[in-house]
Amino acid sequence: MHIDSFARTVRLSVRELATFRQVPSSDGHGASSWRAAVGQQWHTTAAHQTRESHADARFEVPLKAIWLHRDWTFEIQGRIDQLLPDPEQLRIREVKTIRSGLPSSSEELASRYPDYFAQAAIYLGLARVLPEYADTTLCAELCFIEIETGRQQIVPLSEDDERAFADQLDTLLPFLEDRRTSQLRLQGVELRPAFETLREGQAELFATLDHATLQSKTVLLEAPTGFGKTGIVLEHMLRQMQNGVYDRAIYLTSKSTGQLETIRQLRSMIGDNLRYIQMRNRTEHRIESAAHTCTGDERCNDRIGQSWQAAAIYPPDLFEDGTLSLDRSKDIGASTGVCPYALTKGCLPFAEVWIADTNYVFATASRAVFMEQHGFDPAKTLLIVDEAHNLPDRAADALSVELSAADLLFALEELRSAGAPHHLLSIGEELIRCLELLTANEPLHSDALCETLDLCEDFTRQLKDAHFDYATTAPFAIDIVWRIPDLAQRLAEPAHQWLYWSPSIGTLRATCLNASNWIADCVAPFGGSILMSATLAPIQNFRERCGLTPGNATLALGHAPWREDAYDVAIDTRVDTRYKQRDKYYETTARTIAALIDQSPGVPVAVFFASYLYAENIKAYLEALNPAARIQVQPRGVDLAEQETFIDQALLMADALFLILGSSYAEGVDKLGGRIDIAMVVGPALPEVNAIQDAKMEIHPSTERDVAFTDVYIIPAMRRIHQALGRIVRAPGQRAKVLLHGKRYNQCAYHQQLAPEYQQGTTITNDHELVEWLQQR
């Protein structure tokens, strides 16, 4: 849907107009890939049957018309499923698959599937004003097909049904007027600048960004942590929206900790004059109350329409201080019986800025939440991806597919109870036996790959034609069996882009090794995109992993002169932190941390580790050496608020904070800046050596192993370190001592990948040199 609020025109499809609702539907027709696949099969069958009875029938007939309604001009287009010539009239037939039983009364069907009746009515209304149908008597009907059995029922549209066209136009008008009002409000707001006083380098980046956006649709923006790039990009975004370049912006992060600061910055600049939604995941929305208990799947939306209407919910009224917060959506859900996740999703069309995880654009399972929203037009949307250095790996993870024999066994039992055909179940059982024969932690051999692919493709063909009771089948089972068509597609793709392996007994995983084409495809529809991070470098490496080129992605760099002398770096060559050697140096590492603590009384030391296990082992040694030392290890599995609480308390009460490289604490929490005087990085934290990294080494385009090793292991490790250390110094005047603990930092391959501010430092070879460096001011 493309809305020009000032010209009062809207361009949309028949389906978009028909499905627009102020009240959500309990039925999720068309939303799931499995349902779309089954529906397509029945459409094909219905078309074949129609050809047999009407040889001159036409199919997928394009239709486009302009319709004036109130003060708005609607440009509507679509494709009629079937056009059937009769002796005295021309019949428009829309074919729809449903899960409810047939036959049923036309009143019941109209009540349950109003979108379908509206769609047929819109086609009929538009066709009647087109010149090619001027001398033809037209009527419309719906052909309902029961998805489990194939049973059909034809329902002609009545005069009351035909009024659905005008009703839908009236239903859409308040939304269009709301969007127009929001645009006018945003244009009239005096935008507060991101910074009262610009630091060195910020004015230059503002200008560079403005120039870069004129060069290409995609901008790669790199500036140090603490530079203020979030504020710069948000101000750029708001000014572009005020100028009408964009109607909406999507701000994505790979770690949710960064979303809170983004919201604070946004509100400081625009206040309540712009609506935003922070889209949290379904799990965070879950509630248990007398009115509603979340199930975590489609069942959450049972009777949602009735509950929505009973509570007289109108999404714009739900916004407070410019947003619908998570707590407020849960409170409303508990009192009205509407799933909080559905409430938040229902508010998205009425918000100008969407803030979310990268999965909402780059994961096939989640992107429909944004892409299918009413009024969403990617061509008029600015996409911003923060912490974009994580994007290639996150997108690859989202594309990967996993199937376990145990899960499939439970799913097949569900299908058996729902009446699934024997042949489908037999193929599934054969696939289970195949999965159980896989060797854990090993890639699939070619014979096993071919056999698995054949079984997955056979299962997919049977599943699309299978008739069973979807309504009584547990959602988890449907999800699992419809994972098999995805797996079949992955197994059939070029082998150099995928690793097919068994991460554990009885489990097959297709791991994406290169998501560059997918990322480029996801970014392409947007009117503009900014991929930003403090650690995009090496830039060419990042471009290639995102499917971008210098021609379609312009670079904007921010330089902070105040960082040049902010770090006093030393490389500690006394220890070997490689996995098989590190335990020999546990005591040395613990004594080193104790020395850092002694040198920083009252101010905690930040120590970064490669893993929790490494951190816990050193903590045990340190507590044995110095029982009075107060050591805080970052907790696992906590939410945003708990993460911030941990940092606040640890900065006040701990002698040392043990943080994990690559985690949200090391990459997403900005509270360490200026509050840490000494930091230590224990080893370079290379990615784990496993089948995935081995496969990446094998497919690397370079024939030189050292080059491949640098790209696969060293560069990701150094990005994590740069992310962590960048959060220690975030503003002019802040300084910190940094100890790079491990002899590999002194090796050329590692040292040259360090950022320039970390390359010039002291080399420590003994305990005396460590003490001397610590005492230097």
Secondary structure as GFF3:
##gff-version 3
##sequence-region A 1 777
A	DSSP	beta_strand	2	4	.	.	.	ID=ss1
A	DSSP	beta_strand	9	13	.	.	.	ID=ss2
A	DSSP	alpha_helix	14	19	.	.	.	ID=ss3
A	DSSP	alpha_helix	33	53	.	.	.	ID=ss4
A	DSSP	beta_strand	58	69	.	.	.	ID=ss5
A	DSSP	beta_strand	72	85	.	.	.	ID=ss6
A	DSSP	beta_strand	90	98	.	.	.	ID=ss7
A	DSSP	alpha_helix	106	112	.	.	.	ID=ss8
A	DSSP	alpha_helix	114	127	.	.	.	ID=ss9
A	DSSP	three_ten_helix	131	133	.	.	.	ID=ss10
A	DSSP	beta_strand	138	146	.	.	.	ID=ss11
A	DSSP	beta_strand	152	156	.	.	.	ID=ss12
A	DSSP	alpha_helix	159	162	.	.	.	ID=ss13
A	DSSP	alpha_helix	164	188	.	.	.	ID=ss14
A	DSSP	alpha_helix	202	215	.	.	.	ID=ss15
A	DSSP	beta_strand	218	222	.	.	.	ID=ss16
A	DSSP	alpha_helix	229	242	.	.	.	ID=ss17
A	DSSP	beta_strand	248	253	.	.	.	ID=ss18
A	DSSP	alpha_helix	257	270	.	.	.	ID=ss19
A	DSSP	beta_strand	276	279	.	.	.	ID=ss20
A	DSSP	alpha_helix	282	285	.	.	.	ID=ss21
A	DSSP	three_ten_helix	298	301	.	.	.	ID=ss22
A	DSSP	alpha_helix	304	310	.	.	.	ID=ss23
A	DSSP	alpha_helix	315	318	.	.	.	ID=ss24
A	DSSP	alpha_helix	326	336	.	.	.	ID=ss25
A	DSSP	alpha_helix	340	347	.	.	.	ID=ss26
A	DSSP	three_ten_helix	348	350	.	.	.	ID=ss27
A	DSSP	beta_strand	353	357	.	.	.	ID=ss28
A	DSSP	alpha_helix	359	362	.	.	.	ID=ss29
A	DSSP	alpha_helix	368	371	.	.	.	ID=ss30
A	DSSP	three_ten_helix	378	380	.	.	.	ID=ss31
A	DSSP	beta_strand	381	385	.	.	.	ID=ss32
A	DSSP	three_ten_helix	388	390	.	.	.	ID=ss33
A	DSSP	alpha_helix	391	399	.	.	.	ID=ss34
A	DSSP	beta_strand	401	404	.	.	.	ID=ss35
A	DSSP	alpha_helix	405	417	.	.	.	ID=ss36
A	DSSP	alpha_helix	422	436	.	.	.	ID=ss37
A	DSSP	beta_strand	442	443	.	.	.	ID=ss38
A	DSSP	alpha_helix	446	465	.	.	.	ID=ss39
A	DSSP	three_ten_helix	470	472	.	.	.	ID=ss40
A	DSSP	alpha_helix	475	481	.	.	.	ID=ss41
A	DSSP	alpha_helix	483	491	.	.	.	ID=ss42
A	DSSP	three_ten_helix	495	497	.	.	.	ID=ss43
A	DSSP	beta_strand	498	502	.	.	.	ID=ss44
A	DSSP	beta_strand	507	512	.	.	.	ID=ss45
A	DSSP	alpha_helix	516	523	.	.	.	ID=ss46
A	DSSP	beta_strand	528	533	.	.	.	ID=ss47
A	DSSP	alpha_helix	539	545	.	.	.	ID=ss48
A	DSSP	beta_strand	553	557	.	.	.	ID=ss49
A	DSSP	three_ten_helix	561	563	.	.	.	ID=ss50
A	DSSP	beta_strand	567	572	.	.	.	ID=ss51
A	DSSP	three_ten_helix	582	585	.	.	.	ID=ss52
A	DSSP	alpha_helix	586	599	.	.	.	ID=ss53
A	DSSP	beta_strand	605	609	.	.	.	ID=ss54
A	DSSP	alpha_helix	612	625	.	.	.	ID=ss55
A	DSSP	beta_strand	631	633	.	.	.	ID=ss56
A	DSSP	alpha_helix	640	653	.	.	.	ID=ss57
A	DSSP	beta_strand	656	660	.	.	.	ID=ss58
A	DSSP	alpha_helix	664	667	.	.	.	ID=ss59
A	DSSP	beta_strand	678	682	.	.	.	ID=ss60
A	DSSP	alpha_helix	691	699	.	.	.	ID=ss61
A	DSSP	alpha_helix	705	709	.	.	.	ID=ss62
A	DSSP	pi_helix	710	714	.	.	.	ID=ss63
A	DSSP	alpha_helix	715	726	.	.	.	ID=ss64
A	DSSP	beta_strand	736	741	.	.	.	ID=ss65
A	DSSP	three_ten_helix	743	746	.	.	.	ID=ss66
A	DSSP	alpha_helix	748	751	.	.	.	ID=ss67
A	DSSP	alpha_helix	756	759	.	.	.	ID=ss68
A	DSSP	beta_strand	761	764	.	.	.	ID=ss69
A	DSSP	alpha_helix	767	775	.	.	.	ID=ss70
###
